[in-house]
Amino acid sequence: MNGASREALAAARERLDALTDHTSVDAGSLAAELADVTALLHREVSLRRVLTDPAQEGEAKAQLVERLLGGQVSGTTADLVAGMVRTRWSRSRDLVDALEELAADADLTEAQRRGALDSVEDEVFRFSRIVSSDSALRAALTDTAASQAAKAGLLDSLLGTRADKVTLRLITRLVTRPRGRSLEEGLESLSKLAAARRGRMVATVVSAVPLSEPQKQRLGASLAKLYGRPMHLNLEVDPAVIGGIKVHVGDEVINGSVADRIDEASRRMAG
């Protein structure tokens, strides 16, 4: 997102945070209702265009939301969505993307309240690694001929007793309502949202052998100092690295592996 949409999303996130600061608000139920509204506006293209039409008065659009959603969702959800359509969006799709992001944020808030946010972060990351290495599983989860119920059932059999309930909800929504994204993109987005919930960046660390706890702490502290923000480490082991580590932070790659040094030396000799 950019321009007006980015500002509108930031304002909506502030309202969501204000709502979920109150423990009386059921963050999990709010997430489910926001996800349902996301699905509705993704399906009803003409409706979302009306709700993001800059020529329409913001209050008129808010009243339309209240009429449509009244009795279908809680007053809290209806008020939040009404506030979103009062603001300006650069593209109609941005409103739907923002609603989906807020739904995930609300679920992550519920996990954070229970002290389970770290577990959810790690489980989403581990699941993304499993998907990337298991082509049969990925094919089953992205099969357009398979029903939502079949995919949800498969995920429940895989994660139902092994993962936090928020992890299962987030991944199930992603798989059953992909909205044109790849599974890998969706999982990466969830991982970033979970990290952002704690104000942290995500670093994927690949090492030849598992890092010790002191090594993790030193690396996390060094990266936090380098980027000026707390850092969540997603850890992978790949013997092909040979030694050292390789770190990905967003689009940046920090190479510290022996294999990379050997390749670089070979290139210099060849040149």
N, C-alpha and C positions, 0 to 999 in steps of 0.2 A: 504494500500500500504506500501511497505517497500523498502529499498535499492535504486536502480536506479530509480524506478518509483516515489518514494517520492521526490527525487531531481528533477526529470523531471517535476513533477507537480508544485513544488515550483517555478521553473524557468518560467513555463508557466503562473502561477498566477501573477508573477512580470510583465511579458509582457502584460497580460490583464490589470493590474492596470495602467501601463504606457499608454496604449491605451485609457482607459476610463477616465483617468485624463483630456483628451482633450474633452471639451464639444461638439466639432464638430463631435465626434464619437457617432452614435446613439446606445446606449447600448442595448436598447430593440431589435433592428434589429439584432445586433451582437449576442444576446442571442438566437434569433430564428434560425439564420443560424448555430450557433454551435450545437443547438439541432438537426437540420436536419442532420448535419454531424455525430453526435452521432448515430442517427437512421440508417444512411447508413452503418457505420462501425459495428454496432451491427448486422445488417442483413448480411453483406458481410464478413463472417469470414475469407475467404482466403485473402481478400484485407487487412484487419487489421493485419493479420500475416505477410504479405509482408512489411507493413509499420512499423512493430516493429521488423523485422528480424535483429539481430545484425550483421549478415554476410553481409548485404547490406550497401552500402555507404549512409551516411546521406543525402548528397546532391542529390543523385539519388532518394531517397525516397521523398525528398522535391519537386523535379521536377515532380514526379509522381502525388503528391497532386495538384500541380499547374495545371497540364494538366487535371486532373479529375474535379477539382472544378472551374477552370477558366470559367467565364461566368455564373456559377450556383450560386455563392455567391459573396459577395463584396471582393475587394482586401484585405481589412483589415482581414476578416475572413480567406481567403486563406493563407495569410502570417502567421497568428497566428498558423494555423494547420500545415503549412509547417515547422515552427520552432519547433513544438512539435515532429514531426517525425524525425527531425535531432538528437534528443537526444535519450538516451537509456531507454528502458522500461523493467521491470522485466518480465512482462506478457503482452500478446497482449490485454487482457481484460482491463488492467490498463489504456491504452490509451483511451478507450471508456469511462471508469469511469471518467477520468480526463476531457474529453471534456464535459460530462454531468455536472460535477461540475462547470466548467468554464461558461457554459451556465446559470446555476442558479446564479452564481456570477455576471454575466453581468446584469441579470434582477434585482438583488438586488441593483446593482449600480444605475440602472435607478430609482428605488424607493428611494434610498438615495439622489439622486440629487433633488428629489421633496420634500424631508423631510418626506417621507412616510415609511421609513424603520421600525420604531417602530410599525406602524400599521400592516405592513406585518408580522413581527415577531409574534405579538399577534394573528393575524387572522389565521396563519398557526397552531399555538398552539391550538387555540380554535377549529379549524376544526379537529385536531387530537383527541381532547377530544370527540367531537361529534361522530366521527367514532368509537371510542372505546366503546361508550355507545349505539350505534344504529346498531345492527347486520344486520338489513334489508338493511340499507344504505351501510354498508360495503360489503354485498353480491352483491348488485347492481353494486358497483364500481369495484369489483374484478371479476365479472362474465366473464369468458373467452369466453363465447358464445356471449356476447354483443359486438356490434361494437364500434369502437373508437368514431364515431359520436354520438352514443346514450349516451355514458358516458360523452362526452364533453357537450352534451345538458343538461344532468342531473346536472352537475356541474354549468353550466351557470344559470340554474333555481334556484339553491341554493345560488350561490355566486355572480352572475352577477351584482346585484344592491346593494349588502351588503358588498362586499369586494373590496379592491384595485385591479386594473387590473393586477398588478404583482402577487398578491396572486393567482388570478384566473389562470394566465398563468402557474405558477409553479405547482399548484396542478393538473391542466389539463394535463400537460406533464407527471407528475408522474403517474396519473391514466391511461392515454391512452398508455403510453410507460413504463411499469413497469420494464422491463428487468430482470425479475426473482426475484425482491425484493418484500417483503411484503409491503402493504400500510403503515403500522405503521413504518417500518424501513425507508421508503422514507420520510415520514413526519418528523420523528426525525432528519434525515439528513438535511432536509431543514431548520429546526429550528436552528440547530447548525451552518449551513452556514450563516444564517441571523445574528446570534449573533457574529460569527467570523468577519463579515463585519465591526463591530464596535470594534473589538478586545476584545469582551466580552465572558465570559463563560455563560452557561445557567444553572439556578437553578430552578427546579420544586418544588414549595412550596405548601404543603397541610396543610390547617388549618381548625379548626372546624367552625370558622366564618370568614367573610372577614376581611383582615387586613386593618388597617387605613393607611393613607398616611404616617404619621410619622413612623409607624411600618415598612412599606415597606422600607422607606429610611434607617432606622437603620439596618434592616436585610441586605439590599443590601450593606451597608457600612461595616458591620461585615464580610460578606462573601468575599467581595472584599479584605479586609485586610487579611483574612485567606488564600485565594488562590493567592493573589498577582496580580489579574487581575480584571477589571471591570466586574460586574455580571448583567445579565439580568434575571429578575424574571418572571417565568411563574406561575401564581397563580391559585390554585384550592381550592374549599371548600368541605370538607367531614365531616359531623357531627360525623361520627364514630371515628374521631380522639379524640373527647371528649374535649380536651384542648391542648394548646401548638401548636407546628408545627412539620411537618416532611419535611425535605429538601433532594432532590436528586440532586447531582452534578455529572454528568457522571455516573460512576458505584458506586460512594460513596453515602451512605445514612447517614444523620445526624438526629437522632431521638431525638425529644424533646417533644413528645406528652405524655399526661397523660395516654392514653391507653397503650402505650409501657411501661411506668413505672409500671403500674399495672401488665402487663404481666410478666415483669422482676421480680417484687416482688413475684408474684405467683410461678414462676419457682424456685426462691431461697427457698421459704418456702417448696415447694414440694421436693426439693433436700435435 
